[in-house]
């Protein structure tokens, strides 16, 4: 291992030295032996040959290409190393899980919390499970308030980097701790491994092409002791420090607080570069919203590229505008190409705008499934997708080692979380018994219970997963649903996945209709606004291609759900659940709802996930006000 690293590192270091000398116009320092110059030249020749084979497109400086080359090589080496470590861990899952659990208990044994639960006396996972209860957020609320106020060593030994707000998909946002260990694990066990998997599955991505990454400035406030409070998804380090990997100038999203203006600038600099290789974001929804904005504003964007300016409609600080316009040069040829592509229509537009586009890198499972499907069928037709992670504010949970499979499966990372599993059949039990990684069964579904690196112990995260196989000894899971996103007006428990499958079957029977977005509400939260009736589901749908639905078409959805859910069907036959009420809402209604939800929960666009079951009356009332049919 060391030999292969030095074989890469030595010529790279010599090459860096040569380029620095050349750029600065200085002579090679005389004490350096002649051999260094020879190795440097030889190394540069090898690197130049390798770089030349990976270059696509023009308008890149040598310094830009070389810094990207260095970054790719370094991360590639790290990815291969981490992948080997992951493979080794999957051969001894029980041992690794015990190690990571005891390491965390020992680290936090002298905190108030560690003394309360006597972490120092715990010898193994059985002892931990016997001495520590299964927990939910309420268990930690007062402890985290003490940390926010400035008290130290309450739950964890170190001061948290931030107080991380969850997205609030299943209710109100929760405030969790985020530590250096959490971030390090995410990068080493998640990012590095997935980049290596991506390189193997999509070898075309191993090239010196820029990525367009859609990310936004997170909004932080301060706790009374000065700890930042906000989403656990600030601008990634690579976006801040590796300018040449991205089409957008690296510090730009930190200087432009408006999401709308930031998105315009992401699109502007992406369109300027016809050699973009990857489109990236945390979630497929963000990529979908980007293409929706592109469809609305393409004429303005093409004009800016033609004239080499930045739209006056953007609210920018004068110094930011000056800096941006210094990066713009009139390019009427590229503008003409873009207009021609846009005038052909937007189906498959991504591949026409960027002929060397190899991949869309974004999570498209769970609540993001419909956005991934819409992108693949429309804007990004013909472009592969890779959904790399299964992660949450609590940290990294799993990685996708099978990027080319449409069903998104994730290998649980045995060194990231200590995982326990509550069988789906016992979720409502007062004292449920958990299973460990080596005890779960293929085909069964469980709620995840995790112990992480940032002060959560035996914590129910609310995710239900299905074990679909094993990689060596390690479970492979598919995300099923969030417990808080379950429809249940009579105890029938219709999951998000089950409802979406029925909805897609119904939409397929509505001629010309394309599903854009949807959510549901249980009739109980709407009160008098819908009049009296049996408990039922209120369904809000945004569609393309139709302006109205007949009553017969609306009833198709109820029939489809009855066909998929025997329990729902039995309640409908008995009359204890009334027929669904399906409301068609105006175009753009869900975009407006998204803004309201983010404002309420202080959620960043980087972490927002659409709520599929509304738990707040004002959200349902908002969509009722947007109903067109």
SVG drawing of the C-alpha trace seen along z (x, -y; Angstrom):
<svg xmlns="http://www.w3.org/2000/svg" viewBox="-71 -48 94 62">
<polyline fill="none" stroke="black" stroke-width="0.4" points="0.0,0.0 2.7,-2.4 4.7,-1.7 1.7,-2.5 1.0,-5.7 4.6,-6.9 4.6,-5.9 1.9,-8.5 3.0,-11.0 6.6,-11.4 6.2,-12.5 3.2,-14.6 5.2,-16.5 8.1,-17.0 5.6,-18.2 4.0,-20.7 7.5,-22.1 8.3,-22.5 5.0,-24.3 5.4,-26.6 8.9,-27.5 7.7,-28.0 4.8,-30.2 6.9,-32.4 9.7,-32.7 12.2,-31.7 15.2,-29.5 15.3,-26.0 17.0,-26.3 20.6,-25.3 20.8,-22.9 18.4,-20.5 20.2,-17.6 20.1,-17.2 18.1,-14.0 15.2,-16.0 15.0,-17.9 15.2,-14.6 12.5,-13.0 10.4,-16.1 10.6,-16.2 9.9,-12.5 7.0,-12.8 5.5,-15.8 5.7,-13.9 3.8,-11.0 1.3,-13.3 0.8,-15.4 0.2,-12.2 -2.4,-11.1 -4.0,-14.5 -4.2,-14.8 -6.1,-11.5 -8.7,-12.8 -9.3,-16.4 -12.5,-17.3 -13.5,-20.8 -11.4,-23.9 -11.2,-27.2 -9.2,-25.7 -5.9,-26.9 -3.0,-24.6 -3.1,-25.5 -6.9,-24.7 -6.4,-21.3 -3.5,-20.4 -5.1,-21.2 -8.1,-19.2 -5.8,-16.3 -4.1,-16.4 -7.4,-16.4 -8.8,-13.5 -5.7,-11.4 -5.6,-12.0 -9.3,-11.2 -9.0,-8.2 -6.2,-6.8 -8.2,-7.4 -11.4,-5.9 -9.6,-2.7 -8.1,-2.5 -11.5,-3.1 -13.3,-0.6 -10.7,2.1 -11.3,1.2 -15.1,1.5 -14.8,4.9 -12.7,6.1 -15.2,4.8 -18.1,6.6 -16.3,9.9 -16.3,9.3 -19.5,7.2 -20.1,8.3 -16.5,7.5 -16.5,4.1 -19.9,3.1 -18.7,4.0 -15.5,2.0 -17.2,-1.1 -19.8,-1.0 -17.2,-0.5 -15.0,-3.3 -17.9,-5.7 -18.9,-4.7 -15.3,-5.0 -14.9,-8.4 -18.0,-9.8 -17.8,-7.9 -16.8,-11.0 -19.7,-13.2 -22.8,-13.8 -24.7,-11.5 -21.9,-8.8 -21.8,-8.8 -25.6,-8.7 -25.7,-5.5 -22.4,-4.1 -20.7,-3.8 -17.4,-2.9 -18.8,0.4 -20.3,1.5 -18.3,4.5 -20.2,5.4 -23.3,4.7 -25.5,7.0 -24.6,5.0 -25.3,1.8 -28.7,2.9 -29.5,4.1 -28.5,0.9 -29.6,-1.8 -33.2,-2.4 -34.3,-2.9 -34.7,-6.6 -36.5,-9.2 -35.7,-13.0 -37.6,-13.9 -35.0,-12.0 -32.2,-14.4 -34.1,-17.7 -33.0,-19.0 -29.4,-17.8 -29.1,-19.7 -30.6,-22.8 -27.8,-22.7 -25.2,-22.3 -26.7,-25.3 -26.4,-27.4 -22.7,-26.6 -22.4,-23.7 -19.6,-21.3 -19.3,-17.5 -23.0,-17.0 -23.5,-14.2 -20.3,-14.2 -16.7,-14.9 -16.1,-17.7 -17.9,-20.9 -20.1,-20.3 -19.3,-22.0 -22.9,-23.0 -26.3,-22.4 -27.8,-20.7 -31.5,-21.1 -33.3,-18.2 -35.5,-18.8 -38.7,-18.3 -40.2,-15.9 -42.1,-13.9 -43.0,-16.8 -41.1,-19.7 -37.4,-20.1 -35.2,-18.6 -31.9,-20.0 -29.0,-17.5 -25.3,-17.7 -22.8,-17.6 -19.2,-16.8 -15.9,-16.6 -16.1,-12.8 -19.5,-12.8 -18.1,-14.8 -14.9,-12.7 -16.9,-9.5 -19.2,-10.9 -16.2,-11.8 -14.1,-8.7 -16.7,-6.0 -19.2,-7.7 -17.8,-10.3 -14.5,-8.6 -16.0,-5.1 -18.8,-6.3 -16.4,-8.2 -14.5,-5.0 -17.7,-3.1 -18.7,-5.8 -15.3,-5.7 -15.6,-1.9 -19.2,-1.9 -19.0,-5.0 -15.3,-5.2 -16.1,-8.2 -16.4,-10.3 -12.6,-9.7 -11.8,-12.8 -10.8,-16.4 -14.3,-17.8 -16.0,-20.2 -19.0,-19.4 -22.0,-21.6 -23.1,-21.3 -26.3,-22.9 -25.9,-24.0 -27.0,-27.0 -25.9,-29.2 -27.3,-27.7 -28.8,-30.2 -27.3,-30.0 -28.2,-31.6 -26.2,-31.4 -27.1,-29.7 -26.7,-31.7 -23.2,-30.4 -22.3,-31.1 -22.6,-27.7 -24.0,-27.9 -27.5,-26.5 -28.6,-25.4 -28.8,-22.6 -26.1,-20.0 -25.3,-20.6 -23.3,-23.7 -21.3,-24.3 -19.1,-21.2 -15.3,-21.7 -14.7,-20.7 -16.9,-23.4 -15.1,-26.1 -11.6,-25.0 -11.5,-23.1 -12.6,-25.9 -11.5,-24.0 -13.8,-21.0 -16.9,-23.1 -18.4,-25.4 -19.6,-27.9 -16.9,-30.1 -16.3,-28.4 -17.2,-31.2 -20.2,-32.5 -23.0,-30.7 -21.6,-32.1 -21.9,-35.7 -25.3,-35.4 -28.0,-34.7 -31.0,-34.5 -31.7,-30.9 -33.3,-32.2 -30.3,-34.3 -27.8,-31.6 -29.6,-29.1 -29.5,-31.5 -25.8,-31.9 -25.2,-28.1 -27.1,-27.7 -25.3,-30.6 -21.8,-29.3 -22.9,-25.7 -24.3,-26.8 -21.0,-28.7 -19.1,-25.4 -20.2,-22.8 -17.8,-20.2 -19.6,-19.7 -19.3,-16.1 -21.5,-15.7 -24.6,-17.4 -24.6,-17.0 -26.7,-17.9 -27.8,-16.4 -31.2,-15.4 -32.8,-14.9 -35.5,-17.5 -32.8,-20.2 -31.7,-19.2 -35.4,-19.1 -36.0,-22.6 -32.9,-23.7 -34.2,-22.5 -37.6,-24.0 -35.9,-27.3 -33.8,-26.8 -37.0,-26.2 -38.5,-29.5 -35.3,-31.7 -33.4,-30.3 -33.8,-33.4 -32.4,-35.6 -29.5,-33.2 -28.7,-33.0 -28.7,-36.8 -26.2,-37.1 -23.8,-34.6 -24.1,-36.4 -23.3,-39.8 -20.9,-38.6 -22.9,-40.1 -24.9,-39.1 -28.6,-39.9 -29.6,-43.2 -32.6,-41.4 -30.2,-39.7 -29.8,-41.4 -26.1,-41.4 -23.6,-43.4 -21.7,-45.7 -18.3,-44.0 -19.9,-40.6 -21.3,-41.7 -18.0,-43.2 -16.2,-40.0 -18.7,-37.9 -18.7,-40.1 -14.9,-39.9 -15.4,-36.2 -17.9,-36.7 -16.8,-37.3 -19.2,-37.8 -19.8,-34.4 -22.4,-34.8 -21.5,-31.4 -22.3,-29.5 -25.5,-31.6 -26.6,-30.7 -26.0,-27.0 -28.0,-27.2 -31.0,-29.0 -31.0,-26.3 -31.1,-23.5 -33.8,-25.2 -36.0,-25.8 -35.9,-22.0 -37.7,-21.5 -36.7,-20.4 -37.0,-16.6 -33.4,-15.3 -32.1,-18.9 -29.2,-18.0 -27.4,-15.8 -27.8,-18.4 -26.5,-21.2 -23.6,-19.2 -22.6,-16.5 -20.0,-15.1 -22.4,-14.8 -21.9,-11.4 -23.8,-11.4 -26.4,-12.9 -25.1,-12.5 -28.0,-12.9 -30.1,-10.9 -33.3,-9.8 -34.8,-7.4 -37.5,-7.9 -39.4,-11.2 -37.1,-12.1 -38.1,-9.1 -40.6,-11.0 -38.1,-13.8 -35.6,-11.2 -38.2,-9.6 -39.2,-12.9 -35.6,-13.9 -34.9,-10.6 -38.0,-10.7 -37.7,-14.4 -34.8,-16.8 -32.1,-14.2 -33.2,-11.5 -30.3,-9.2 -28.1,-10.3 -27.2,-7.7 -28.1,-8.5 -26.2,-7.5 -27.9,-7.8 -24.7,-7.4 -25.7,-7.6 -28.3,-6.7 -27.7,-9.4 -29.5,-11.8 -28.7,-14.6 -27.7,-11.9 -24.9,-10.9 -23.9,-8.4 -26.0,-5.2 -25.2,-3.4 -23.6,-3.5 -24.8,-2.4 -22.3,0.1 -24.6,0.9 -25.1,-2.4 -26.4,-1.0 -29.3,0.8 -32.6,-1.1 -33.7,0.2 -31.7,-1.8 -29.9,0.5 -27.5,-0.6 -24.9,1.4 -25.0,0.4 -21.7,-1.1 -20.6,1.0 -18.0,-1.5 -20.3,-4.6 -23.3,-3.7 -23.8,-1.0 -27.1,0.3 -30.0,2.1 -33.2,3.2 -36.8,3.1 -39.0,5.6 -41.8,3.8 -44.3,6.0 -43.2,4.7 -43.0,0.9 -45.8,0.1 -44.6,2.4 -43.8,0.7 -40.5,2.6 -39.5,3.9 -36.5,6.2 -33.9,5.2 -31.8,7.4 -28.2,6.7 -26.7,6.7 -25.9,10.4 -29.4,11.3 -31.7,9.7 -33.3,11.7 -33.5,11.1 -37.0,10.0 -38.0,8.5 -38.5,4.8 -37.2,3.0 -37.0,-0.4 -33.4,-1.5 -32.1,-2.3 -28.7,-3.9 -25.8,-4.9 -23.8,-7.6 -20.6,-9.7 -22.5,-12.7 -24.3,-11.8 -27.3,-9.7 -27.6,-6.3 -30.1,-3.6 -32.0,-6.4 -35.0,-5.6 -34.5,-7.6 -38.0,-6.8 -36.8,-5.1 -38.2,-1.8 -35.9,0.3 -36.2,3.7 -33.3,6.1 -32.9,7.2 -29.7,9.1 -26.2,9.3 -22.7,8.3 -20.6,10.8 -22.0,10.5 -23.3,7.0 -27.0,6.2 -28.1,4.4 -31.3,2.4 -33.9,0.5 -35.5,-2.5 -39.2,-2.0 -40.8,-4.9 -40.7,-7.3 -42.9,-6.4 -44.1,-10.0 -45.1,-9.9 -47.7,-7.1 -51.3,-7.7 -53.6,-6.3 -57.1,-7.6 -58.4,-4.2 -55.1,-2.4 -54.7,-1.2 -51.1,-2.5 -50.5,-3.2 -46.9,-4.0 -45.4,-6.6 -44.1,-3.8 -47.4,-2.0 -49.3,-5.2 -46.9,-6.4 -47.1,-3.1 -50.9,-3.4 -50.7,-7.0 -48.4,-6.2 -50.8,-3.4 -53.7,-5.8 -51.8,-8.6 -50.9,-6.0 -54.7,-5.7 -55.2,-9.4 -54.5,-10.1 -51.8,-12.8 -51.2,-13.3 -47.7,-13.5 -47.2,-13.6 -45.2,-16.7 -45.7,-16.5 -48.1,-15.4 -48.9,-15.2 -51.7,-14.0 -53.4,-15.0 -55.6,-13.1 -59.0,-14.7 -58.8,-15.2 -56.3,-18.0 -58.6,-20.0 -61.5,-20.4 -64.5,-22.4 -62.8,-23.6 -63.9,-20.4 -67.3,-19.9 -68.4,-16.8 -67.7,-13.3 -66.2,-10.0 -62.4,-10.1 -60.6,-10.1 -57.4,-11.1 -57.2,-14.5 -54.8,-14.2 -53.2,-17.2 -51.7,-16.6 -49.9,-18.8 -50.0,-17.5 -48.7,-18.4 -50.7,-17.6 -54.2,-17.9 -56.3,-20.8 -59.1,-18.8 -59.9,-15.3 -63.3,-13.6 -64.8,-12.1 -64.3,-8.7 -60.6,-9.5 -60.2,-10.7 -61.9,-7.5 -59.2,-5.5 -56.7,-6.4 -59.0,-5.1 -59.4,-1.8 -55.7,-1.5 -54.9,-1.9 -57.6,0.7 -55.9,3.1 -52.5,2.6 -53.7,2.5 -56.0,5.2 -56.3,3.3 -57.4,0.1 -59.8,2.0 -61.5,3.6 -62.0,0.3 -63.4,-1.2 -65.8,1.8 -67.0,1.4 -67.5,-2.3 -65.3,-3.4 -63.0,-5.2 -64.6,-7.5 -63.4,-7.8 -60.4,-9.9 -60.8,-13.5 -58.4,-14.3 -57.6,-18.0 -55.7,-19.2 -53.6,-22.2 -52.2,-25.0 -48.9,-24.9 -46.1,-25.9 -48.2,-25.3 -45.6,-22.9 -42.8,-25.3 -44.6,-27.9 -45.4,-25.3 -41.7,-24.3 -40.7,-28.0 -43.3,-28.1 -42.1,-24.9 -38.4,-25.9 -39.2,-29.3 -41.1,-27.6 -38.4,-25.1 -35.3,-27.1 -34.4,-24.2 -31.8,-24.8 -32.6,-24.1 -29.7,-21.6 -31.5,-19.4 -35.2,-20.0 -37.4,-17.0 -41.1,-17.5 -43.5,-16.3 -45.7,-13.6 -48.1,-13.6 -49.0,-17.1 -49.2,-17.4 -49.8,-21.2 -53.3,-22.5 -51.9,-25.7 -50.0,-23.7 -53.2,-21.8 -55.2,-25.1 -52.6,-26.7 -53.0,-23.9 -56.8,-24.0 -56.4,-27.7 -54.4,-26.6 -56.9,-24.0 -58.0,-24.5 -60.1,-21.3"/>
</svg>
